[in-house]
Amino acid sequence: MSDPYQNSYHHSDDGYGYQTDYPPQEEDAASDVTEGHDEDDQMYEGEYQGIPHPDEVKAARRALQELAEQYEDILEDCGHGRFQWSLFVVLGLALMADSVECFVVALALPSAEKDMCLSKAEKGMLGLIVFLGMMFGAFVWGGLADQLGRRKCLIIALAINCIAGFLSSFAQAYGFFIFFRLISGIGIGGSVPIVYSYFSEFLRMDKRGEHLSWLCMFWMMGGIYASFTAWGIIPHYGWGFSMGTQLQFQSWRVFVLVCVLPAIAALVGLTFMPESPRFLLERAKHDEAWMILKQVHDTNWRAKGEPERVFTVSQIKTPKTQDDEFFEIQSSTGTAFQRWVVRSLTLVKLVLKNVASLLARDLRLATLLMAGIWFTVAFSYYGLVVWFPDMIKHLQHEEYDSKMKVFYRERVERFHFNFSLENQIHKEGEYINDKFINLEMKSVKFENSLFEDCYFEDIKSTNTFFENCTIRSTVFYNTDLYKEKFVDCKMENTFFNHTKKGCHLNFEEQNDVLIYLVSFLGSLAVLPGNIISALFMDKIGRVKMIGGSMLLSAGCTFFLFISFSQATIIIWQCLFCGVSVAAWNGIEVITVELYPTSKRATAFGLLNAVCKLAAILGSFIFASFVGVTKVVPILLSCVALLCGGLLALKLPETREKALL
């Protein structure tokens, strides 16, 4: 039975060396110093015919643990400094782009729905499609990152996000817009699973929890960036432009375009960053891994004023990668297209095999526990994040409706209406020979009324309807009063001339700063939680951080029963976001630490896909109770967080565990 690694590794006084059982070579002989395999290695003959030999499995696990400890020593020698901080900023921008993607549609929708004449179903689908794309993208890119590399997959994913996001800002039709937002979501979906896997493999054990938590700050910055830019751009209607009638580029499209900038910045930064050396070692690419680790070492110590410090690692053991060998054997013959097909099919098989291995005996419990925790926290968080602003709007509408004026059986004859009508109901009225010119109608309803010999011109309306009315000898000129706004009305000798096409934005209502303010405050509120979790992640441990944060978050939701006003909702939202962020940070840290390098991004991608599924369900379920009852959403979130917190206490502590 062969050793899963080609050589056994040891650390000598003068550096990191090797111990080999092979005779010494001449100086001019072919050197194996940077080779991943020796010709004398023997493959266990039954490895591809069935279950590996138990001794082979034990040896592989032992060797993997040894490599993890040795890699930890190398990172210790490389130090922590300029290189990690540079990578921190670049990957933080990628994480920021993911956060912006979650906010962009919600912030642009109030304007986009009017510009594109969206129905309620279309608005719901637009919000849903982004998370569907991110769910699919997380699963796919996470799996690919364990096969093709973290840096390569992240660059491709961000490039897709940038291109699709750019094109979506110019899409005039709803179908094209929703398609490009789907593709954009698929691209950015790879950000979270790859970013955390990538960055963790450059961090030594005592720095990992803290710096991965600091990295989460960029998600908060993404929310602040999206809210602030929406607040500053969308209400400025003059910022848009048009090219004839075919291309209308309104201010909300400028906002969508600006939201691509974090992804572009991350994409540019990644071109200067290397691949993860831990991934390269897993793929037996010793030369590349050694060069990158030397680059990390030299960059850090040069910045610390010690350029003379020598990188003492001479050799690093690398595991056999039989999947890679199989990949090359299967794709080395045939036409270019056949080779591409074989490579693609082989890649899909390897990804699915890796996904299936997450439910193997040694990882099954951890995967199921993590899936439950990711689901419960995402279900509660995203559900409440949607529910809080919707409830504030509902309370505002209730207050607005309570001030509605009702007019009964009024008779108006030969009158010129040149002032706006707002929040009114007119029942059984008679309007004879009246003129309605150059005015706005907002939340106005005419019921069982008569309009005879009237003239409507230059009318802008919002939520205005005519029900069971009789309209005779009346002209509607240059108005947005479509025939659909006349419900069960009887029309006689009535004309609609030059009816305004498209939907028209109501400047006062649809761009209410409330949606920007609530989003901004919710994002800013996580700052204290981020700082506390980063400072104490390595001191109290991941498990206590997750469990404690989720239980406290459950308490925050329960206190919503005590008081329920607009101000109270905003306060509890900020408190909830500030407390729950510690759970998010702990979950993301422990996810990268529970799984070996060969499965880390795959596991993170799968669990992040579960997170997005929970976000979709939570948003839909919680939104359906707006205006119906507050009890069900509060109880659902409270119970989910309690269950997730209890599940977290079953997890193993990983703060003193080297990355396998």
N, C-alpha and C positions, 0 to 999 in steps of 0.2 A: 504494500500500500504506500503510495507516494505522499509526501508532505504537500498540503495544499499550497504552500508557498515554496518558491524555488530555493530559498536560502533561509537560514535562521539569523535573526538580527541581534546585535548586541551593541551596547554603548560603552566605548572605551574612554580612557582618560583624554585622548587626543581627538575625540569626535565620535560619530556614530559609524560603527563598522559592521562587518559581516563575519560570521563564522560559517565555513563551508566544509563539507565532507569531500570536496573534490581536490585533486592534486593541484599544486600551484602551476600557473601558466608562465610561459616565457613572456618577456615584455612586448615582443612583437607579435604575440599570438592574438587571436581574436578575443577581444575583451568582453566579458559579460557584466562589466560594472554597471552598465546602464541598460542591460537587456532584461526583458520581462520573463524569458523562458530559457531553460537549458535543454540541449538536445537529449540529455539523458533522462529527462522527466518521463515518467510513465503515467498513463491515464488509467484510472480504475476501469477495467474492461466492461463492467456492468453499468457504468454511469448513465449511458443513454439507452440502456435496455430495460431498466427498471428502477427500483428503489435503491439509492446509494447504500453502501455497506455502513452499518452503524459506527464502526470505528472511523470510517472516512468522515462521517458527519461530525463526530466528536473532535477529530483532528482539525477539521475546517473551522469549527467554532472556537477552538482553542487558539488557532492561528489568527483568526479574525480579532479576537480579544487582544492578542499580543500586538498586532498591527495598530489597533486603536490606541493602546498605551504608548507605543513607539511614536505614532503620529502626534500624540499629545506632547511628548518630549520635544519633538521637532518644532512644534508651534511655540513651545516655551523658549526654545533657542532663538526663534525668529523674532520674538518679542511682539508687543502690541503697540502700534503707533500710526504713523502717517498712512501706511498702506490700508490698514483696516478702516481708518476714518475716511479715506477717499472712497473706498468701496461702500462704506456706510452711507455717504451722501448719494452716490449713484443709485444704489438699490433703494434708498429711501425715496428718491424721485419716482422709481417704478412703483413703489407701494403707494405713493401719493396719487399716481395716475389711476390706480385701482379704486382709491377712495373717491376721486373725482367722478369716475364712471358711475358709481352708485348714486351720486347726487345730480348729475347733469340733466337727466331726463325729468326728474321731479321738479327741478328749479326752472327748466325751460318750458315745461308743459303748460302752465297757465297762459303763456303767450302763444305757444305753438298750436294749442288746441283751437284757438280762434283763427289763427292764420291758415291752418290746414283744415278747418271745419271738422274737427274730430268729434265723433259720438262718444258716449260713455264707454261703450265696448272697445272702441279703438284706443281710447286713452288707457284703459285697463291693460290692453294687450301691449301697448308701448312700454308701460312700466314693467310688465311681466317678461317681455322678450329680452331685456337687458340681463336679467338674472338667469334666464334660461341659457343665454350665451355664455355667461360667466360660469355657470355650473358645468356646461359641456367643456368649456375651455380649461377649467381647473383639472378635470379628470384627464383630458387628453395631454395637456402640456406637462402635467405632473408625471404621467407615465413616460412621456418622451424624454423628459429631462434626465431620467435614470438610465436611459439608453444612449442618448445622443450628446448629453452634456448640459449643464445648467446655463452657461453663458450663451451657447448657440440657440437654445430653445427660447430663452428670455428675449434675445434680440429679435428672433422671428415673431414672437408673440407681440412684442411692443410695436414692431413695424406694421403688423396687421392692424393693430389698434389705431395707430396714427393714420394710416391710409383710410381706413373705414370711417374714423371719426371726422377726418377732413372732408370726405365725400358726403357724409351725412349732413354736414352744414349747408351744402349746396342742393341737396335733394329737395325738389319742389313737391313731388307726389308722396302721399303717405306710404305707399308700398315700398318705394325706394328708401325712404327715410328709415322705416322700421327694419328693412333688410340690412342697411349699413350699420344700424345700431346693434343688430344681432351679431354681425361679423366683428364689430368693435368689441362687444362683450366677450366673444370667443377669444379674441386676442388678449385682452387684459385679464381674462380668467386665469392665465398662467402666471400672472405676476406674484400673487401671494405664495403659492406652494414653492415656486422656484426661488424667490427672494430669500425666504427664511432658510431653505435648505442650503442655498449658495453661501449666504453670509455665515451661517453656523459653522461651516467647514473651514473658515479662516480664523475662528475664535477658539482660544484654549478654554479649558473647563472653568476656571475661576472668573472669566470675563463673559461667558456665553449668556447666562441668564440676564445680566444687567444690560448688555449691549443689544441683545435681541429685543429687550423691552424698550430701550431708547429708540430702536428702529420703528417701533409702533407709533412714535410721535408723528411720523410722516403721514400716517393715516388720518390723524387729527388735523394736520396741516392741509391735507387734501380737502377735507370738509370745509375748513375755514376759507381756503382758496376759492372753492366752488361757490360758497355762499357770498363771499365778498365780491368776486367778479360779477356774479349774477346781479347783486345789489347795485353795482356800479355801472353795468352795461345795459341790462334789459330795459330799465325804465327810460333810457335815452333813445327814443325812437328814431332820432335823426342820424344815428350812427350807421344805419343800414343804407343800402343803395339798391337800385333796380336797373335792369337792362331790358327795356321794353316791357312786355307783359309776360314773357316766358320765364324770366329770372328775377325773383324778388328775394333780396337778402336783408331780412329784418334784423333788428338788434339782438333778438334771441339766437339767431344763427351766428352772429359775431361771438356771442357767449359760448356756443357749442364749439366754435373754432378755437377760441382761447383755451378751452378745456383740454385740448390736445397737447398743449405746450409741456406739461410735466412729463408725458410719455416721450416726447421728442428729446427733451433734455436728458432723460434716462438712457435713451437709445444712443445718443452721442457719447455719453459717459461710458457706456458699456464697451464701446469700441476700443477704449484704452485699458480695459480690465482683462485679466487672464481668466482662464477656466479654473474651476475648483481643482486643486491638486489631489484632494481626497477622492474625487470622482475619477481622475486620471489614474490614480493608483489602483482603484477598483477595476479599471479597464486595462491594467498591466502596461500603462504608458509611463514607464519610469522616467525616461528622459525629460518629457514635458513637465511632469510633476516636480522633478528635482530642480529644473530651471525656474519654475514659478516660485517654489519655496525659497530659492536663493534670491529671487527678485524681492519677495516679501521681506526677507532677512535684511538685505542690503538697503532697501528703501527705509525701513524702520530705524536701523542703527545709524544710517547716514543722517537722518533727520534729528537723531538724538545726539549728534556730534561725535559719533564713534565710527567713522567710515573705515577704520582699519580693522574692525572686528570681522573675523573670518567665519564664513558658513562652514561648519565642521562636518556636515552630513555628507558622507561619500556615497552611500548606497542605501536604498530603501527597498524592502521586500515588496513584491507585488504578487497578488493571487493569480491563479490560472483563471482565464475567462473563456470557458469553453463555449459560451453563447456567442462571443465575438468570433471564435474560430469557426463555428458552425455558420455564422452569418456570412463570413467571407467565402467559405467553401461553396455555399449555396448560391452565391451571387457573383461568381467569378467567370461564368461562361454564358454563352447565348448573346442575343442582340442587346442593344442598349435598353430597349423597352422591356425585354424579358428580364434583364438584370434589375431594372427598376421595380418591376412587379414582384420579383422574388424578394428583393430587399424590403419592399413595403410590407408584403405578407409576413415575412420573418419578423420584421419590427413589430407588427401588430400582435403576433403570437408571443413575442417576448414581453410586451407590455401587459397583455392579458395574463400571461403566466405569473408576472410579478404581482398583479392585482390579486390573483387567486392565492398567492403565497401569503398575503396579509391575513388570511383566515386559516393558515396552517396552525398546528397545535401550539407552537411557541409564541405566536403573535395573535391568536384568535381573541383571547380575553382582552388584551390591550386595545385591539382594533374595535371591538364591540363597545367597550367602555368609552373610548374616545369618540366613537360615532354618536353615542348617546349624549355625551357632554356637548359636542359641537352642535348637535341638533337642538338641544334644549336651550342653550344660550342664544343661538341664532334665532330660534322661533320667538323667544321672548323679546330679544333686542330689536329685531327688524319689525316685528309686529307692533311693538310700542312706539318705535320711531315713526311709523306710519300713522298710528292711532292718535298720538299726542297732537300733531298739527291738525288732523282731521277733526278731532274733538273741539279744538279751539275754534276752528271755522264753524263747526256746528253751533257752538255757544254764541258765536257772533251772529250767525243767521237767526237764531232764536231771538236774540235781542233786537235784531233788525226787524224781524217779523212782528214783534210785539209793538212796534211803533207804526205799523201799517195803518194808513187812513182808509176808511171805507165810505163811499158816497152812494146813497140810495136815491134812485128815481130823480136824478137831477136832469133838468132840461136846459140845454144851452143852445142858443140860436144866434146866428150871424156873429160869432165870436172868433177872434184871431188868437190862436194859441201860439205864442212865440217864446215860451218858457218851458223848462224841462219838467217832466212828470216823473215822480219817483215814489216807489213803495206805496202804491195806491191800488184799490179795487173799486171799480165803478159798476154798480149793479142796476139794471133796468133803467139805464139813462137814455135820453134822447138828444141827439146832436144834429141840428138842422142847419144846413148852409154854413158850416164852420170850416175854418182853415187851420191846419196844423203844419206850420212851416218852420224849418230850420231849428229843430229841437231834438232832445234826447228823451227816450222813454226807458226807464230802468225799473224793472220789477213792477210792471203795470199790467193789470188785467181788466178787460171789459167783459162783463157777463150779461147776457140777455138784453143787450142794448141795441139801439137803432141809430144808424148813421145814414143821413139822407142829404144828397147834394153837397157832400163834403170834399175837401181837397187836402191831400197829404203830400208834402214835398220836403226833401232833404231830412229824412228821419233816420236817426241812429237808435237802435233798440237793443236792450239786453233783458232777457227773461220777460218778454212782453207777449201777451196772447189775447186773442179775441175768441170768446166761447159763446156759442148759441146766439150770435148777433145777426141782425139783418142789416145788410149794407146795400144801399140803393144809389144809383147815379153818382158814384164816388170815384175819384181818380187818385191813384197812388203813383207819384212821380219821384224817381231817384230816391227810393227808400229801401231799407233792408227788411221790410215787412213782407216776407214770402207767404205764399198761399198756405204753407204748412203751419203758419202761426194763427191761421183762422180755423178753429176747431168747431165743426158742426155749425158753420155759419151759412146763411142764405144770402147769396149775392145776386143782385139784379142790376144790369147795365153798369158794371164796375170794371175799371181798367187798371192794369199794372204796367206802367211805362218806365223804361230805363231802370229796372230794379237792380240794385247794387249786387254785384257778384262777390262771392266769397264771404268769409266771416269777418266781422269787424271788431277789433280789439276795444274793449272798454277800459280806458286808461285808469280810471279810478279804482275799479274793483279787481280786475284780473292781475294787476301788478302791485297789489297790496304788499307792502314790505314785510308783512307778518311771516310769510313763508321763508323769506331770506333771514329774518331775525331769529326765528325759531331754529333754523338749520345752523346758523352761525353760533348761537348760544350753546346748542347741543354739542357742537364740535369743540368749542372752546372749553366746555365744562370738563372734558376728559383730561385736561392738562394736569391738574393735581393728582388724579389717579394714575396717570402715566408716570409722573415723577416718583410717587410713592412706590409703585410696583417695580420700577427700575432699581431703586435704591435698596429694596428689601427682597427682591426676587431670589438672590443667592443667600440671603440670611435666614429667611423663614421657610424657603423651599417652594417648589411649584405647586404641590398638592394643597398645602394650606392656603396659598394665595388664591388658587382657583376656587376651592371650597368656600373659603371665607367671603370672597367677593360675590359669589353667586347667592349665598345665603343672605348677605346684606342687601343685595339687589332685590331679592324677593321681599325683604322688609320694606324697601322703598316703594314697591308697587302696592303693597298691602295698605300703606298709609294714604293712598289715594282715596280710600273710603272715607277718611276723616273730613277732607275738604276738597271741593271740586269746582274751582273757578278758573278763569283764564290764567290769572297770575299764578295760582297754585299749580296748574298743570305745567307751566313753563319751569317753575322751581323744581318740581319733582322730576321733570324730564332731565334737567341739568344734573340733579343729584344722582339719578339712575345711571346716566351716561358716565358720570365721574366715577361711580363705584364699580360698574360692570366692566370698565376698561381693564381693570386689574385681572379679571377672569380671562378676558380675551388674550392679554399678554401671556399669562401663565399657560393657557391652552396652546398657544403658538410655540412657546418655548419647549414644553414637554412633548409636543408632537414631533419635533425634529430630534429629540433625544431618545425617544422610545424605539425608533426604527433604525436599522443599519443603513449604511450609505447606499447600498444597491436598491433599497426600497424606500428611502426617505422621501423623495419628491413624489413618488407614486402614492404613498400613504397620505402625504399632506394633500395632494391633489384630490384623492378620493374623499377625504374628510372635508375638504373645502367645498367639494361638490355637494356633500350632505348638508353643509352649512347653507349653501345657496338654495337648496331644496326647502330647507326649513324656513329660509327668508321668504320664499314665494308663498308657502302655506301660511306663515304667520301674518304676512301683509294682507293676504286675501281674507283670512278668517277674522282678524281684528277689524279690518275696514268694514266688514259686513255688519258689525254691531254698532257702528257709529250712528247715533241718534236713536238706537233701539234700547240698549242697556250698557252701563259701564261695569256691571258686576262680572259678566262672563270674561271680557278681556283681562280684567285685573286678576281674577282667579286663575285663568289659564296661564298667565305669565308667572304668577306667584308659584303655582304648583310645578310648572316646568323648571323654574330656577331652583326650587327646593330639591327636585329629583336630580337635576344635573349636579348640584352641589354635593349631594350624598354619593352620587356615582364617582365624583372626583376624589373623594376620600378613599376609594378603593384602588386608586392608581399607585404604582410604585414611585417613590421619590427618585429623581434623576439628576439632582444638582451636582452630585459627586461622581457622575458616570461619564467615562470617556465615550466619545462618539464612535460607534462601531462602524 
